[in-house]
Amino acid sequence: MKTQHRHALGRALACFGLLAAPLFAGAIENAQQAFVTDAYEKNMRTMEMMNKLDANGDHMISKEEGEAYFSKLFDMLDRNHDGVLDHNEWVGAAEDKEVVSLSTGGYARALASMDMMVMVDTDGDHTVSKDEFIKAHEKLFNKMAGGQSVIDVQHWVSGHFPK
């Protein structure tokens, strides 16, 4: 009798999964389009973070400065050097002293959320490649820059971040 109940429950859950899969896929697609969580936005838009990305000290962030920063950040996160970030490497960002020193504690915690990993994992393989990581941040740069080649201080902190 118990076996029959387990099989019936299993079939019901499988049917629910088939019906709900399009809803979850849509939610993930929308998350990827939005790209940032509120915490990520808040912790990225600080002068401290801008100064960390501003490699040449001109108080503006170029696409090249952003790419160099996020490439270095990815390399720090990829502790086993296999070219992808798995769940453990991703969530470990908040505890990694090198990552925190390269960014800020708040930014590292916001980045380390699983919501952010899902948003950056565009191919849905539960890992984030360097290409996915860089492209996601390039997309963010393009939205923030509004067609300009650099982001100045006022634009950086003004809240012109995608939602």
Secondary structure, 3 states (H helix, E strand, C coil): CHHHHHHHHHHHHHHHHHHHHHHHHHHHHHHHHHCCCHHHHHHHCCHHHHHHHCCCCCCEEEHHHHHHHHHHHHHHHCCCCCCEECHHHHHHHHHCHHHHHHCCHHHHHHHCCHHHHHHHCCCCCCCEEHHHHHHHHHHHHHHHHCCCCEEEHHHHHCCCCCC
